[in-house]
Amino acid sequence: MSFNKKRYFDPLYGAIPLTDFEYRLLFLPEVQRLRYVRMCNINSLLITGASEISRFEHVLGVMRLAKEWLNENGENLSEKQKHSFLSAAILHDFQTGPFGHSLQYVLEENKTDGDFRHEDLAHGHSQNYHQRSDAAASFAGKRFQGARQLDEYWENIYSLIEGKGMLGPLISGSIDLDNIDNVVRLAYHVGVATQDDAKIALAMARDLRPNGSNLEVSRSSLPLIARWQDIRSRLYHLLLLDWAEFSAKAMLTKSIETLMDLNTLGSDVWKMTDLEFLDHIENVSIGEGQHAKTLAQRVRRGDLYTPLLLAEIQGTELYDELNSPTAKRDLEKDIKKETGSLIGLSKEIIVHYIKDRAKTSREIEVTLRESGERITIGESTNKTLVGVFIDSDLDSNYEHSYFIISRLLENRFGVTLKRLEDPVIKPEANRQMELL
């Protein structure tokens, strides 16, 4: 009996053979770590299909699309260019921390030791994130090895991951191989796309051509891009607007901010897995940081805070001002003061914001191959999502509390709030089955 161990089976793309080069990269410890980092940014409770899919599966998918692109377009590339391109596809997410963007945004929006930048591998190299020093990162007892194994390609690889060079826009652009697989894969697992939509991903990957800093497509790809945008919109409506996703992100973010304020958590946590990170929070949450441990434990067991207000503000101009930890903590105190007689003075309030800039819907600029015309497909969202949560259930006084909080926010910031509808049960938004 003989078998080929250098292959894998993907739920979207089927059986994929691997070269020795690809196989070695996939089993680097920094890539294997991603098997324990969720593709979604929180351990989803009520959007169950998103709860356990890993970044590693997504890495395999991006590599598959990169191989598809090379098969179609790589005849004039050197072996070094091909290897660099495949390496960038495999390594594009390796500097993704536990809980993905949930941690990344807090690290990037607040000053930390090491000054974390998720997509800047050159910066990561200079900050001892993944290089050859004794302090180099490791996973399961094995130090990261990519920088050593790929020494002759390394500079090209992190340049490609940043979207630079001739092939960079295929890895990091307005619509790239990373985005294409990310949307279709996560939507498939969540239930708003089908396995047939893998054909869209493969067809889009084959047709993309780098054209300076832009990407070029044939006119026949326009319906595929429109379909992909529709899938993306349905997916992000669920992931951004579901109350449990919102609440868990709010709780985890406050836990991280609490420890950062006490200087007991820094950018070095980026190399942990999701569960290692939750364990780490519990281990370092002592003294004034005890509440961070409580929040992390509640997130782990799905004991989520209840929403008092879920709303949106048009525009993101106020996001930085609103989202600072100090501004949020001050607003939480004021909300508690205004609503204390309704919700109880002993209850905790958490305020959380999500910047929906080109998330729920994304504008894509491409050049038509047939005419050279630059066109824009779709329109990017630009709004700030606002969530206010309480540490226990609140039913009887919900509407009164919502009214008080919304008036407080509108008067303080000079904005108009629009209440968010439940993306799961609202009839006009719950159209997932149409895709089937």
Salt bridges, closest charged atoms under 4 A:
ASP10 OD2 - ARG185 NH2 3.05
ASP20 OD1 - LYS6 NZ 3.80
GLU22 OE1 - LYS67 NZ 2.92
GLU52 OE2 - ARG38 NH2 3.33
GLU57 OE2 - ARG185 NH1 2.78
GLU57 OE2 - HIS189 NE2 2.83
GLU68 OE1 - ARG64 NH1 2.52
GLU68 OE2 - ARG206 NH1 2.59
GLU79 OE2 - LYS82 NZ 3.79
ASP93 OD2 - ARG55 NH1 3.17
ASP93 OD2 - HIS58 NE2 3.90
ASP93 OD2 - HIS92 NE2 3.53
ASP115 OD2 - ARG117 NH2 3.21
ASP120 OD2 - ARG117 NH1 3.51
ASP151 OD1 - ARG132 NH2 2.48
GLU162 OE1 - LYS164 NZ 3.07
ASP178 OD1 - HIS58 NE2 2.72
ASP178 OD1 - HIS92 NE2 3.33
ASP181 OD2 - HIS58 ND1 2.80
ASP181 OD2 - ARG185 NE 2.90
ASP196 OD1 - LYS199 NZ 3.75
ASP197 OD1 - ARG227 NH2 3.08
ASP207 OD1 - ARG369 NH1 2.87
GLU216 OE2 - ARG369 NE 2.81
ASP230 OD2 - ARG234 NE 2.78
GLU257 OE2 - LYS328 NZ 2.82
GLU257 OE1 - ARG329 NH1 3.00
ASP274 OD2 - ARG38 NH1 3.02
ASP279 OD1 - ARG300 NH2 2.71
GLU282 OE2 - ARG300 NH2 3.34
ASP303 OD1 - ARG298 NH2 3.29
ASP303 OD2 - ARG301 NH2 3.47
GLU312 OE1 - LYS383 NZ 3.29
GLU332 OE1 - LYS254 NZ 3.04
GLU332 OE1 - ARG329 NE 2.92
ASP334 OD2 - ARG412 NH2 2.53
GLU348 OE2 - LYS254 NZ 2.86
GLU348 OE1 - HIS291 NE2 2.79
GLU365 OE1 - ARG374 NH2 3.25
GLU399 OE1 - ARG419 NH2 3.10
GLU410 OE1 - ARG407 NH2 2.51
GLU428 OE2 - LYS426 NZ 3.37
GLU434 OE1 - ARG234 NH2 3.90
